[in-house]
């Protein structure tokens, strides 16, 4: 097993801690000082580890969490902050969600955030995905209601298509549990090469337009 898949035993809060850290190390912005908006901050262990591994960089982290586990941290719904903060002040926005951070990614696209995004994209056991993501891929509300299992069969493909439709040319990612859990990074308008160990899957997003799916 590659070393970057191994995490200290104390790192219990974040699943697949090693790959998450590796992905971020590989795609850090190429600059000496980096400001991060960590929208699902929790105990902040991921960025603490990155700071330890890159002591040569000046990394400042602003955390957001509904129930902060450490201070300082902005308390509340990250959607509110993503809509109101000056996003130009950040080089990186981290969306390490438990589920599908579609609403948060949509806000970043709508506000024209040009920086690096890291995200966790999980298809929960119940099989539900954001209806917004499905609508963006051309599925109607009626189709989602009638055949929910069918339209949610390829969660990673839906995400890739959504990102491509918003101008993302390439993503890098790790997938686990049959693509049920995906840890990814992208930056609109760039094809930056990794500065560290490259994740095992780097793909170009398909540039396909959404088509209204047949309800037959």
Residue pairs with C-beta under 8 A, 6 or more apart in sequence:
2 197
4 18
4 19
4 21
4 22
4 25
4 197
5 18
5 19
5 22
6 18
7 17
7 18
7 21
11 17
11 45
11 49
13 42
13 43
13 45
14 20
14 42
14 45
14 46
14 96
15 181
16 174
16 176
16 181
16 183
17 45
17 46
17 49
19 174
19 176
19 183
19 199
20 46
20 96
20 118
20 120
20 183
21 46
21 49
21 50
21 53
22 174
22 196
22 197
22 199
23 118
23 172
23 173
23 174
23 183
23 184
23 185
23 199
24 46
24 47
24 50
24 94
24 118
24 185
25 50
25 53
25 54
25 195
25 196
25 197
26 172
26 194
26 195
26 196
26 197
26 198
26 199
27 116
27 118
27 172
27 185
27 187
27 192
27 194
27 195
27 196
28 34
28 50
28 54
28 57
28 92
28 116
28 195
28 196
29 91
29 92
29 115
29 116
30 192
30 195
31 91
32 56
32 57
32 58
33 57
33 58
33 59
33 60
34 57
34 58
34 59
34 60
34 91
34 92
35 60
35 61
35 62
35 89
35 90
35 91
35 92
36 47
36 59
36 60
36 61
36 62
36 90
36 91
36 92
36 93
36 94
37 62
37 64
37 85
37 87
37 90
37 92
37 93
37 94
38 44
38 46
38 47
38 61
38 62
38 63
38 64
38 94
38 96
39 64
39 78
39 81
39 82
39 93
39 94
39 95
39 96
39 97
39 101
39 104
40 64
40 65
40 78
40 94
40 95
40 96
40 97
40 98
40 120
41 61
41 63
41 64
41 65
41 68
41 69
41 70
41 73
42 65
42 69
42 96
43 69
43 70
44 61
44 63
44 69
44 70
44 73
46 94
46 96
47 59
47 61
47 94
50 59
51 57
51 59
62 74
62 90
63 70
63 72
63 73
63 74
64 73
64 74
64 75
64 76
64 78
64 81
65 73
65 74
65 75
65 78
66 75
66 76
66 77
66 78
67 75
68 74
68 75
74 81
78 104
79 103
79 104
79 107
82 93
82 104
82 107
82 108
82 111
83 107
83 111
87 93
87 108
87 111
87 113
87 115
90 113
90 115
91 115
91 116
92 115
92 116
92 117
92 118
93 108
93 113
93 115
93 116
93 117
93 118
94 117
94 118
94 119
95 101
95 104
95 105
95 117
95 118
95 119
95 120
96 118
96 119
96 120
97 104
97 119
97 120
97 121
97 122
98 120
98 122
99 122
99 124
100 121
100 122
100 123
100 129
100 130
100 133
100 155
100 159
101 119
101 120
101 121
102 129
102 130
102 132
102 133
102 162
103 130
103 132
105 117
105 119
105 162
106 132
108 117
109 166
109 167
109 188
113 188
114 187
114 188
114 189
115 187
116 185
116 186
116 187
116 192
117 185
117 186
117 187
118 183
118 184
118 185
119 183
119 184
119 185
119 186
120 181
120 182
120 183
120 184
121 155
121 156
121 159
121 181
121 182
121 183
121 184
122 180
122 181
122 182
123 129
123 152
123 155
123 179
123 180
123 181
127 148
127 149
127 152
128 148
128 152
129 152
129 155
129 158
131 141
131 144
133 158
133 159
133 162
134 144
134 151
134 152
134 158
135 141
135 144
136 162
136 165
136 210
137 158
137 161
137 162
137 210
138 210
138 211
138 212
138 213
139 151
139 213
140 212
140 213
140 215
142 215
143 151
143 213
143 215
144 151
146 215
151 213
152 158
155 179
155 180
155 182
156 175
156 179
156 182
159 182
159 184
160 171
160 203
160 205
160 206
161 205
161 206
161 208
161 210
163 171
163 186
163 205
164 205
164 206
164 207
164 208
165 207
165 208
165 209
165 210
166 188
167 188
167 189
168 186
168 187
168 188
168 205
169 189
169 190
169 191
169 204
169 205
170 186
170 191
170 202
170 203
170 204
170 205
171 184
171 185
171 186
171 202
171 203
171 205
172 184
172 185
172 186
172 194
172 198
172 199
172 201
172 202
172 203
173 182
173 183
173 184
173 185
173 199
173 201
173 202
173 203
174 182
174 183
174 184
174 199
174 200
174 201
175 181
175 182
175 183
175 201
176 182
194 202
